[in-house]
């Protein structure tokens, strides 16, 4: 099963776990499976059926150009990256 790396701001939904293994052969399926294990995760990552603006997903270390449709293998590592806003100096 793919391994999902949970970013620190979302670990309140994963019970503090850094990684979670879930089923799925696309990013969309991984998110649906992740939602079943970590309720509330989909709402934090998605806006309807799309990733929220500012959320990127990487599969095996490469930013997924297909977003939710990106294929995922059983050995894949999936990482969600949320944009960090900052201020000026």
N, C-alpha and C positions, 0 to 999 in steps of 0.2 A: 504494500500500500504506500502511496506517496506520503512523505513526511512534510508537514506544514510547520514552518518556523513562525512563531507568534511574536510580533513586535511588542515591546514593553508596554505601550499604551493600551494594548488589547488583552493583556494577561489577566486582567480582572475577570474576563469572560472564560478564560481557560483554566481557572483555578490555580493560576500562577505557573502553569506548565509553559516551558519554552518551546517544546515541540509537541505536535499531535499527529498521529497517523490516522488517515481517513481514506476511504475509497474514492475513486473517481478517475476518469480518463480524460477529462478536460478541466480547466480551471473552474468552470461553472459547476460541474459535478463535485469537485473538491469543496467548493464553498457550501453547497447544499449539504454535503456530509459533515462538514465542519459545524454548520448550524445545528445539526442534530446532536452533536457532542458538546458544543459550546453555544447554547442559545444566546441570541443577540449579536452574534458575530456577523451575520449577513447584513444586518441593518447598519453596522459600523463600517462595513466594506463596500456595500452596494447602494446604488440609487436606482431602485426598480430592478431591472435586469442588466444593469451596467455597473461597472466599478465607479465609485464616487470620484468626482474630480479630485485630483491630488493623491489618489491611491494608485499605485503601480504594483504589478505582480511580476515576479521573476521566477522562472522555472529553470532549475539547474544552473543558477547564477546568471541567466540571460533574461533581460527584460522582455516579457512576452508581447510580441507585436500584435498578436491576435486577441489579447485581453482574455475575456471570458471563454473564448473558443479555443484557446491555446491547448494543444494536446499535452497530456501529462502521463508519464509511464509509472508503473508500479514502484520503480526505484527512484523516482524524481523527488527533488527537494523543492518545495514551493515557499516563496517568501513574499509577504505583502509589505510594501513600503509606503508609509504615509508621509506626505509632504510636510516639511517642517517650516513653519512661518517664522520669520525673524524680523527684527527691527534694524534700523540703521545705527550707525555709530554715533 
